[in-house]
Amino acid sequence: MLEGAAPITDRRSSFPRTWSNAIPTNRVTETGGAATSTRLTSELRAETGYGGESPGGEHGPSVLERYEGVVGVSRADPGRAFADGEAEFEIRFPEATVRSFTRVRVDSDRDTYRIAIELVVDEDGRERHRRRWERTVPRDLQ
């Protein structure tokens, strides 16, 4: 438990109030027995996304943020599933524009989870850093 007064008393002032591109999306789709390569694509999917832009002003720089994701599961083999998400965050200061982009992908089959995370950081449109993490984890009868 934290003691004392909250450091932020007016939480609304901490977040942008004006969104020019804020269009949330949500969609659930089912695909039927179409074949791609040798895999059957009969699956259930759900997609979502949101974000927007806050113009800068006397209280700070302009900010762009975007979040999107899709999850899917095989109707024939529920152990075969995936989750794919990405996020982008950009801050436009007068002296520099900085941006981060990340993508996370988790795939599964009956025996394993495969996780991949990618991070890219830009400054003024030039890539400054890139890193990728990958790991495979046994499901252990989950």
N, C-alpha and C positions, 0 to 999 in steps of 0.2 A: 504494500500500500504506500502510495506517495503522500507526503505531508506538505502542507503549505498551499499558497495560492497558485492557481494554474498560470503558467507563463504566458498563455494566450487567453485573453478574456473575451475577445470578439472573434470567434472562429471564422465567421463569414468573411471578414476582411483578409484572411489568409489565402483565399482561393479566388481565382478569376471569376468575375460575375458575368462577363459577356462572352458568349460562344458563337462564333460566326459559322462554323461548319459542324456543329454538333448534331449528327444524324445517327442515333443508335439503330443497330440492325440486329435482328434475331431471326433465325430460319431453321427449320427442321425439315430434312428431306429424306426420302427413301429411294434407293435405286434398286431396280429389279434385275434379273439375270443377265445383264450385259457382260460380255467378256472383254477384258483388256489383257492382252498377252495371254497368259494361261491362267490368270486369277479371275475368279468370279467376284463381281463387285456388288453383290447383294448385301447392302449395309444400311444402317440407320446413322444419320449425321445430324449434328446440331452446330450452327454457326452463330457467332455473335461478334459485334464490333461497335466501338464508340470512340469518341475523341472530339477534338475541336481546337480552336485557336482563340487565344485571349490577346487582344491588342495591348501593347505596352502603354505606359503613361507615366505619370509622376510617381507612382508607387512601385514601378519595376519594369523589367523588359517584357517584350511580347513572348508568348509561350505557345508552342504547338504540341499536342499530345494525341496519340492514336494507339488504340489497343484492339486487336482482332484475334479471334480464335475459332477453331473447329475441332470437334471431337467426333469420332465415328467408331462403330462396332459392327462386326460381321454378324449377319442374322444366322448364318450357318454354324459359326464357330465363335462364340462370345469371348473366348480367350484372345482372339485376334482383334485388336482395337488400337486406336491412336488418339493422341491429343496434340494439336499443333497450335501454337500461339506466337504472336509477335507484338512488340511494343516499340513505339518511337516517341522520343521526347526531345524537343528542340527549344533552346532558349536563345533569344536574339538580343544580345547586349549591343550597345553602340560600337564598342571596340572589337567584338567578335561574336560569331554565331556558333554555338556548340550543339551537337546532336548526338544522341545515343540511340542505337537500334539493337534490339535483342530478339532472337527467335529461339523458342524451346520446342522440341519435338520428343514425344514419348510414344514408342511403338511397343506392342506386346504380342506375344503368341502364347501358347499354353505353357511354355517353359521359361520364358525370359521377358524382361523389360529392357528396352534399349532407349537410352536417354542421350540427347544431343542438345547442347546449349551453345549459341553463338552470340558474341557481343562485338559490335563495331562502334567506335567513337570517332566523330568527325569534328574538325574545327575549320570554320569558313569553307566548307565543302571539300576539304582534303582529309582523307583518312589518316587518323593519328594513331589508332590502336585497333587491333583485331585479335580476338581470342576465341578458341573453340574448345569445349569440353565434351567428351563422350564417355559413356559407361554402359556396360551391360550387367544386369542384375538378375540372378535367378528368382523365379516366382515362388519357389518353395511351397507348392500346392495351394497357392492363393486363388 
